[in-house]
Amino acid sequence: MSTTNPTDVSGDGPAPGRVRRQRRSGDEVRRLILDAALEVFSRHGYAQAKTRDIATRAGVSEPDIFRHFDSKAKLFERVVLGTVAGFMRDYIARWDDVYQGRPDDLEKPAREWTEGMYAVLWENRRILRVYLAAASQGDVDGIRAGDDLLGRLLAEYERIGVEGFGHLQIPGVDVEVTLRACFGMIMSLAVYGDSLFPSDAHPGRQRILDECTAMIVHGWLHRS
C-alpha cells in the first residue's frame, strides 16, 4: 500500500506550502467581485479605483473581472444599479401578485414603495454619491455625463403607474415625470439627508417616510 506525503514534490502530491483551492462557481465569483467593488468604489471613487485592488479584495484574478463584467465601467454600473434592482424586482412581483396591478387606493402601495426604496437607497448612499458625482463630471468611461442609469430602472415603474393607476381616473397626471419626481425626492432624502437637515435636529426616518407617503398619495389624487 502506498501513501502520499502532503509535502511530496515528486508529482504525486501538492507542492510544499501549496493549498488546493476549491473551484468556485461563476455566481460566487461574481458576488465576490461585486462586494469588493462596492467597497473599493465607495472608498476611492470611480476614477481612482483600480481593478487590481478589487480583484485582490475579492480573492480573484484581475482577468476574472473582465470575464464577468467586460470593463471597469460596466462593473461600476452593475454595482450602482444592483443597489435598487433587487428591491424593484420584489416590489414589482408583489404589485402583480398582491394588487394584481390595480390597487383600490394608493396609500398602502405608496407606503411600501416609499419605505422600501428609502431603505435600500440609504443603505447604499455611499456608492450612490460616488456614482452621481462621477456621472455628472463625465468620469465614467463609456457612460455619457448626465446619463440616467437609475432612470432606466424607472421604466418598469411607468408600467405600474399606467396600468395600476389608470383605472383610478386621475386627471392631469404625467406618469413619467411624477414617478421620477417621487424617486428623486426619496433619493435626495436618503442619500443627502445629512446635508438637508441640521445635525442636531434631524427629524428621523419615520417622520420623513410619513411625510413623503402623504405627498405622493395626495400629489397623485388631489388635482384640481
C-alpha positions as MATLAB code, in Angstrom:
seq = 'MSTTNPTDVSGDGPAPGRVRRQRRSGDEVRRLILDAALEVFSRHGYAQAKTRDIATRAGVSEPDIFRHFDSKAKLFERVVLGTVAGFMRDYIARWDDVYQGRPDDLEKPAREWTEGMYAVLWENRRILRVYLAAASQGDVDGIRAGDDLLGRLLAEYERIGVEGFGHLQIPGVDVEVTLRACFGMIMSLAVYGDSLFPSDAHPGRQRILDECTAMIVHGWLHRS';
ca = [
       0.000    0.000    0.000;
       1.372    3.417   -0.944;
       0.853    6.703    0.877;
       1.062   10.292   -0.308;
       3.112   12.741    1.674;
       1.414   16.182    1.668;
       4.843   17.741    1.145;
       5.881   15.321   -1.615;
       7.398   17.092   -4.630;
       7.604   14.038   -6.845;
       4.437   14.989   -8.691;
       2.099   12.663   -6.805;
       1.045   15.257   -4.230;
       0.809   19.020   -3.723;
       3.994   21.063   -3.710;
       5.253   22.295   -0.332;
       3.198   25.151    1.088;
       0.526   24.930   -1.614;
      -3.142   24.606   -0.685;
      -5.517   23.231   -3.255;
      -8.244   25.848   -3.819;
     -11.791   24.627   -4.184;
     -13.274   25.566   -7.533;
     -15.836   28.355   -7.177;
     -18.958   28.776   -9.255;
     -19.391   31.701  -11.605;
     -22.170   33.104   -9.396;
     -19.893   33.039   -6.366;
     -17.076   34.764   -8.243;
     -19.463   37.488   -9.447;
     -20.769   38.011   -5.917;
     -17.239   38.316   -4.514;
     -16.316   40.832   -7.219;
     -19.461   42.922   -6.662;
     -18.963   43.010   -2.885;
     -15.327   44.037   -3.303;
     -16.159   46.609   -5.970;
     -18.794   48.219   -3.753;
     -16.195   48.719   -1.024;
     -13.397   49.923   -3.322;
     -15.584   52.310   -5.349;
     -17.156   53.694   -2.164;
     -13.747   54.285   -0.595;
     -11.827   55.663   -3.581;
     -14.427   56.911   -6.048;
     -14.648   55.723   -9.636;
     -11.601   57.333  -11.242;
      -9.133   56.308   -8.521;
     -10.454   52.769   -8.028;
      -8.207   50.089   -9.548;
      -9.474   46.776  -10.866;
      -6.407   45.042   -9.469;
      -7.362   46.276   -5.983;
     -10.895   44.987   -6.498;
      -9.517   41.630   -7.622;
      -7.203   41.396   -4.615;
     -10.002   42.217   -2.193;
     -12.309   39.694   -3.871;
      -9.635   36.970   -3.920;
      -9.893   36.530   -7.699;
      -7.656   37.295  -10.652;
      -7.964   40.614  -12.464;
      -8.943   38.868  -15.738;
     -11.907   37.382  -13.835;
     -13.338   40.888  -13.515;
     -13.246   41.494  -17.256;
     -14.504   37.984  -17.969;
     -17.642   38.570  -15.905;
     -18.214   42.323  -16.342;
     -16.361   43.277  -19.548;
     -14.988   46.595  -18.248;
     -14.499   48.706  -15.164;
     -17.344   50.970  -16.298;
     -19.725   48.017  -16.697;
     -18.771   46.732  -13.265;
     -19.410   50.154  -11.754;
     -22.786   50.382  -13.473;
     -23.708   46.921  -12.212;
     -22.765   47.856   -8.648;
     -24.839   51.043   -8.777;
     -27.904   49.555  -10.455;
     -27.715   46.476   -8.262;
     -28.441   48.615   -5.212;
     -32.043   49.132   -6.272;
     -32.701   46.349   -8.791;
     -33.372   43.694   -6.149;
     -35.910   45.840   -4.327;
     -37.568   46.774   -7.598;
     -37.955   43.143   -8.660;
     -39.521   42.248   -5.313;
     -41.848   45.251   -5.376;
     -42.978   44.609   -8.930;
     -43.610   40.945   -8.144;
     -45.671   41.973   -5.119;
     -47.516   44.563   -7.198;
     -48.550   41.915   -9.713;
     -49.230   39.219   -7.098;
     -50.946   41.110   -4.265;
     -52.553   44.046   -6.027;
     -52.990   42.412   -9.437;
     -51.722   45.721  -10.776;
     -54.900   47.536   -9.686;
     -54.926   48.702   -6.044;
     -58.136   50.044   -4.531;
     -56.227   53.048   -3.248;
     -52.708   54.417   -3.228;
     -51.922   54.544    0.496;
     -50.621   51.015    1.104;
     -48.585   50.503   -2.101;
     -47.218   54.042   -1.835;
     -46.047   53.438    1.739;
     -44.480   50.100    0.795;
     -42.633   51.735   -2.091;
     -41.504   54.722   -0.017;
     -40.247   52.655    2.913;
     -38.519   50.042    0.761;
     -36.907   52.470   -1.642;
     -35.711   54.751    1.154;
     -34.155   51.793    2.985;
     -32.206   50.458    0.003;
     -31.018   53.907   -1.064;
     -29.952   54.838    2.461;
     -28.051   51.572    2.919;
     -26.170   52.229   -0.337;
     -25.829   56.004   -0.043;
     -22.022   55.934   -0.277;
     -21.867   54.282   -3.704;
     -24.738   56.427   -4.984;
     -22.876   59.581   -4.006;
     -19.860   58.265   -5.903;
     -21.950   57.451   -8.974;
     -23.796   60.774   -9.065;
     -20.541   62.704   -8.750;
     -18.766   60.617  -11.400;
     -21.611   60.648  -13.910;
     -22.155   64.397  -13.617;
     -18.469   65.023  -14.319;
     -18.191   62.512  -17.149;
     -15.664   60.422  -15.219;
     -17.158   57.060  -16.142;
     -15.590   55.773  -19.345;
     -18.258   54.787  -21.822;
     -21.063   56.463  -19.857;
     -22.091   59.925  -21.019;
     -22.144   62.752  -18.497;
     -25.643   63.017  -17.127;
     -26.670   59.601  -18.474;
     -29.597   58.482  -16.325;
     -28.615   54.932  -15.386;
     -31.057   54.830  -12.497;
     -33.775   56.194  -14.754;
     -33.619   53.018  -16.832;
     -34.963   51.110  -13.889;
     -37.874   53.503  -13.530;
     -39.285   52.441  -16.896;
     -40.949   49.492  -15.166;
     -42.488   51.834  -12.618;
     -44.054   53.676  -15.518;
     -45.771   50.421  -16.442;
     -47.059   50.169  -12.892;
     -48.276   53.756  -12.946;
     -50.049   53.481  -16.273;
     -51.593   50.041  -15.730;
     -52.208   50.312  -11.993;
     -53.386   53.855  -11.507;
     -55.109   54.382  -14.827;
     -58.380   52.898  -13.584;
     -58.464   55.474  -10.768;
     -59.037   58.096  -13.477;
     -56.701   60.688  -12.002;
     -56.778   63.682  -14.353;
     -53.696   65.564  -15.403;
     -51.032   63.146  -14.124;
     -47.830   62.974  -16.159;
     -46.771   59.486  -15.064;
     -43.188   59.665  -16.331;
     -42.431   62.975  -14.623;
     -44.358   62.138  -11.447;
     -42.629   58.810  -10.863;
     -39.190   60.318  -11.384;
     -40.052   63.244   -9.127;
     -41.099   60.819   -6.392;
     -37.911   58.814   -6.825;
     -35.801   61.980   -6.797;
     -37.435   63.107   -3.560;
     -36.741   59.790   -1.830;
     -33.195   59.567   -3.208;
     -32.231   63.067   -2.098;
     -33.542   62.490    1.420;
     -31.897   59.078    1.717;
     -28.555   59.901    0.094;
     -28.137   63.545    1.139;
     -30.389   63.726    4.191;
     -27.486   64.544    6.492;
     -26.896   67.718    4.493;
     -30.566   68.699    4.263;
     -31.230   68.737    7.997;
     -29.248   70.199   10.912;
     -27.161   67.522   12.604;
     -28.788   68.233   15.957;
     -32.359   68.357   14.618;
     -32.761   65.504   12.156;
     -36.464   64.556   12.007;
     -35.757   60.819   11.879;
     -36.688   58.198    9.315;
     -40.321   57.710   10.346;
     -41.256   61.390   10.060;
     -39.579   61.540    6.656;
     -41.398   58.430    5.399;
     -44.778   59.597    6.727;
     -44.464   62.947    5.000;
     -43.166   61.522    1.728;
     -46.002   58.982    1.601;
     -48.564   61.716    2.180;
     -47.016   63.905   -0.511;
     -47.022   61.043   -3.019;
     -50.619   59.966   -2.318;
     -52.134   63.440   -2.219;
     -49.956   64.659   -5.050;
     -51.434   61.943   -7.261;
     -55.039   62.146   -6.129;
     -55.793   65.783   -5.372;
     -55.573   67.513   -8.706;
     -57.788   70.494   -9.370;
];
